[in-house]
Amino acid sequence: MIDLRLLRDDPDLVRASQTARGDDPGLVDQVLDADARRRAALTDYEQLRAEQKVLGKQVAAAQGEEKHALLARGKHLADRVKALQGDADAAQATASELARSIGNVIEDGVPAGGENDYVVLRHEGTPRDFEAEGFTPRDHLELGEMLAAIDTERGAKVSGSRFYYLTGIGARLELALLNAAVDLALRAGFTPVITPTLVKPEIMAGTGFLGAHADEIYRLEADDLYLVGTSEVALAGYHSNEILDLSRGPKRYAGWSACYRREAGSYGKDTRGIIRVHQFHKVEAFTYTTVEDAAAEHRRILAWQEEMLALADVPYRVIDTAAGDLGMSAARKFDCEAWLPTQQRFLELTSSSNCTTFQARRLGIRERTATGEMRPVATLNGTLATTRWIVAILENHQLADGSVRVPAGLRPYLGGLETLDPVTS
């Protein structure tokens, strides 16, 4: 949740952030009103408690009618103290509930607006001219079927729409990507982690995923557990309610997990192939660091993502995501989007988010500074590789006969294979 001190000291900043996100800035005033009522009730409570103490001494020394009168006064004070405590608790609950509905305060420079209001920071690589090469590119599903790498028909038969099998070279290609991501993470000082894919409600809520997009998350009602859509959730919960030592630098983890998304509200979108599916695998970078280092760490994560994209050798662009398209917990998000030749559009392959102290406040994750101060840490996350990358690799590296050139950076992970060839039988 947002810093209540920031909300009190600079409410206009929070209102502006809400407006840029397309959210209700009036929530700020509702939180401030509830917080003011809480503080007023507590002030009155403390005054009456002080009066109670004085009255207690007077009762002990009084006799007869005076004592009866003082006892009656004491009962009245006790009732008022209890009522004020209740008022303060109710106001606190209201303020906390409303504050949890306010998204993280965006960083300076984040574009205002919605999904289509991003800013392109740069392009890397040049899309191929398939017309000049003399053939029409096949889409990833046709290529995947020719290679016996992707089977969506049996995926639908067994599990329903938006499920699939990766078979043969398809399975090997996914493992190559994920292992390459782990190797890069190790070189960058990350600790690899195989994370749980089921988490408790308080962990899911703590990461900010049970807000406006809660309908996209699978829930196991009988067990009161949630299936994660990213290992970010489990990694954020890893140090919940702990005090971290960041004196030697950030704590970095690379989480490998299956991920599950209901894709609610995406009816009719990307129904062909494996672009938008219910289950996939991903290696996710996750960092705990200081508030002062968070923006620089965000740039470092982006640089590591681009190292991975260089291994895949696909043309892509980097965008600064608009405020209205940020997740609730993100103060800023950079996406890397690969060119998809058969659809003549860019497709998101990675995202990286600076969540500042938003998640840490919810999850009780703090650090002790050199001066002994206790304060929330900053958390950041970013995709290093995921199943969807197969889409971009197949389409961008295909040849006229349906074979696919293996990017040089991935060949060591595929036994030195230079091409993936169609299966004829």
N, C-alpha and C positions, 0 to 999 in steps of 0.2 A: 504494500500500500504506500501511498505517498507520505512524505514527511509532513506531519501535522504542524510542525513549527514553520516549515516553508509556507504552508497554506495560510497560517495566521499572519506571517510576516510579509508575504508577497502574494496575496490572493489574486491580483491581476495577472501574474505570471501563470498561475494554474488555470484561471479562466481562459486566457489566451490559448493555452495548450488544449483545453477541452474544445474550444471553438475550432482550432486547426484540425483536430481529430474528427470534427463533425458530431461531437458529443455535447451534452447539456452543460453549459457553464454555470447554470443555476444550482447545480449540485454543490458547487463551492460554497455558496451562501447558505445552503441547507446544512452543510457540515459545520460551518462557522457558527450558525445559530444554535445548533445542538451542543456544540462545544462551549459556547458562552453560557448556555443554560446549565451545563454540567459544572462549570467553574463557579457560577453564581450559587448553585445549590451547595457545593462543597464549602464555599466561603461562609454561608449561613450555617452550615453543619458544624464547622469548626468553632464558630462563635457560640453556638448553643452548647457544644461539648465543653467549652471553657466555662460557660455559665453553670453547666451541670456539676462541674468539679467544685466550683465555689459553693453551690447550693448544698452539695454533699457535706461539706464542712459545717455549713450553717445548721443542717438537720442534726448532725451529731451533737451540736452544742445546745439545741433548742429544747423547750419543754412545753407540754400542754397544747393549747390552741395554736400557738406559733408553730409548733412542730407539725401539727396536722395541716396547717396552711402550706408550710414548706414542702411537705410530702405531696400534697395535691399539685403544687407548682412543679415538683420533680416529675410527677407522672405526665403532666402536660408537656414538659420539656422532652421526656423520653419519647413520647408519641411524635413530637415534631422532629426530633433527631432521626427517628426511624423513617419518617416520611421523606425527609430531605435526602437521606441515604438512598432511598428508593428512587427519588427524582434524579439524583446524580447518576445512579446506575443505569436508569432508563435512557437518560440523555447520552451517557457514554456509549451504550449499545447502539443508539440511533446514529451517533456520530461515526462510530466504527463501521457500521453497516453501509452508511452512505459513502464514507471514505473509500471503502473497498470497491465501490462502483466507479471511482475516478481512475482513469488510466494514468500511467506514468507520465510525468512532465517531459515533453519532448525537448530534444537538444536544440540549441540555436542553429538555424539554417535548414532544419527539416522542412521540406515542401509541405504547404498546406494542401488540403483536398483529399480526394479519394483514390481509388485503385488506378485510375488513368492519369493522375497528376504527378507521377514520379519525375525525377530529373535524371537524364542520362549523363553519367560522369565521364564515360569513355567507351570506345569500342576496341576490342582486341581480336586480331585475325581477320581474314577476308573470306566471306562465303564463296563457295565454288560456283562457277558458271556451268551448270550441267548442260545447258543448251549448246554452249561452245564445245563441250566434250562430246556432244552428239547423242545423248540419251536422256530420257525422262527418269528422274529419281523415283525409286520405290519408297513407300513409307516403312517405318520401323517394323510394323506387324508383318507386312508381306516379306520383308527381309528375314525377320525372325522365324517365320514359318519355313522359308526356303532353307534356312540354316538349321532347322529342327531345334531352335533355341527358345522359342516362345510358344506356349500352347494356351490360348485363352478359351478355346471351346471346352476342353476338359476342365479348366478352372471353373467355368460357369456351371458345368455339369455337376461338379463336386461341391462347390461352395456358393455359386450364384454369380451375378454380374459383378464386374470389376475385380474378379479374382483370376489367377493365372498360374501356370507352371512355367518355371525356367528349367529347361532341359539341356543336357549335353553342354555345348559350348556356351549356351545362355547362362547356365549355372556357373560355369567356370569364369565367364566374363564378369559376372557380379562379384564373385569371390576375388577376382583379380583387382577390381576397383576398390573393394573394401580393404583388402590386404595392403594395397598401395597407400591407402589413406592412413592405415595404422602405422606403416613404416614412416610416412611423413610426420605423423604426430609424434612418434618416438624421437625422431631427429630434432623436433621442435621442443622437446622436454615435456611432453604429455605422458600421463600414466594411462595405459589402456585399461578399459573396464568393460566387462560384460554385465550389463545392468538388468535388473528386474523389469518386466514389461507390465506388471500389475502393481498399482500403487494405491495407497489409502486416499480417501477424499481430502484430508487436510494437506497432503502433499500436492495433489492436483490443484486444489484451490490456491495453495501458496505460490504456485508458479504463475497464476493468473489465467489458467486455461478454463476455468469454470464460469467465465463471464458471458459475453454475448454469443460466443461460439461453442457453448457447452453441448449443443445438440450434435456437434461433430465428433464427440468422444463416445466410445463404447463403454458401457457400465455393466458390471456383473452385479445385478441387484441382490442376488442371494448371498453374496459375499461382501457387499458394499466395497467393491474395489473397481478401479478404472484401468482400462487398457491404455497404455501411453501411445501418443502419436509421434513421440520423439523421445530419445533417451535424455534429453534436456531435463525432463520432469524428474526422473529418478536421480540424475546427477545433482540437480538443485536440492533434492531432499537428502542427499548423502550426508551433508554437514548441517542438517537442520538442528536448531537449538544447540549449536556448538560455538565456541570461541576459537577462531583461527589465528595461527601465527603466520602473518604475511611478511615478516621482517626480512625473509630471504627471497621474496618475490612472489608472484602469483602461484596459486595452486591450479594446475591444468590437468584435465581428464579428457580422454577420448573414449566416448561410449559407443559400443557396438550393440545394436539391438534390432529386433523386429519392431515394426511400428504399425499402428492400426488407426485408421481414420474412417469415420462413417461417410464422409463426403456428403453430408446433408446439404441440400440446397443446390447440388451440382447436377441435377437431372439434365441429361442431354449434353453435358459438357465433356469433351474428351472421352467419349465412350469407347472409341476404338483403340485397341492396344493396351499399353501399360503406362500411359501418361498419368492418369488419375485413378488410383486403385485403393482398395481397402487395406491392403497389407503390403509392406515392403521392408527392406533392410537399409540401415543407414549407419554411418560412423559420424558422430557428432562431437565437435570440440566444445568443451565447457570450461570456463575460467572463473575462479574466485580471485578478485584483486582489490586494490584500494580504490577509493573514489577518484583520487588524483590520477591514477594510471588507467582508468577505464577507457577513455577515448583512444589512447595510444594502443591499448590491447585490442580494441575493436579493429583498428587498422592492421594490426599484426595478424589477426584471424583472417581478415580479408586477403592479405598477402599469401597466407598458407592455402586458402581456398584457390587462389589463382595459380599457385604451384601445382595443385592437383589438376586444374583445368588445362594447364600446359601439358601434363602427362596424357590427358585425353585428346589434346590437339584439336579442339573444336572452336570455331569462331564464337565470340560471346560479347556481351556488353555488361557494364556495371551500372546499376541504378541506385539512386538515393530514394528510398521508398517514401511516399507521401504519408502524412500523419494519419489520415483516415484509413490507411491500409496497414498500419502497424498493429501488431498484437497489443493487448492491453498492457503487458509488462515492458514493452520495448520503448526506449527513449529515442532510438534511431535504429534503422535497419538498412543494410546494403544487400542487394540481390545481384547474383551473377546469372545471366540468362543466355543460354546457347541458341544459336540460329538453327531453326528447324526448316530445312529446305522444302519439304513437301507441303508445309502449311504456310510458308513465307512469313513466319513470325518468330519471335523469341520465346523461349521456354525456360522457366526458372529451374536452375540446377542447384543453386546454393542460396542460402540466406544467412546473414550474420546480424545478431542483435546485441546492442548494449542495453541491458536492463537496469543499469545503475544500481541503486539500493532497493528497488521496488520489491523484488522477490525475497531478498535477504530480510527485509522488515517483516514480511509475512511469515517467513520460515524461522525467524529468530537466529540468524547467522551473523555473528559480529566478530570484530577483531579488537585487540588491545593495542593501541598505538604506543609509540616510544615514550609518550608523556603519560601513559597509563589510562588514557581516555578509552572508553568502550563505545564503539559505533558500528553501524551496519557496514558490511562489505558490499562491493559491487559484483554483479554476476553478468557474464557474457556467454553467448553460444553461437555456433556456426556449423553448417553442414560441411563435411569433408568429402563425402561420397555417398551416393544412394542409388537405388535400383533405377530410378528415372534416367540416370546418365546413359544407360544402355540405349535409350531412344536416340539421343543426340549422336552417340558414337556410331551406331549403325547407319543412320541417315547421312551423316557428314563424311563417312569414310567408305561408302559403298562404291562398287565398280559396276560396269555395264552388265556383266554376266550374273549379278546378284551376289557375288562374293564381297567381302568387306575387308579392307586393309586394317590391320591391327596397329593402333598408334604405337610409335616406337617406345614410349614411356611405359606401356603396359605389357610389352612383349616378354620381359623377364618373368612376369606373373602368369604367363600362358605358355610356358615351356619354350619360348622363343618363336612361337607362331608369328608369321608375317601376314597371313590372310586367313579369314574364316570362309570356308567354301560351302556352297549349297550341298545339301544331302539329297542324293538322287534316288534313294530307295527307302 
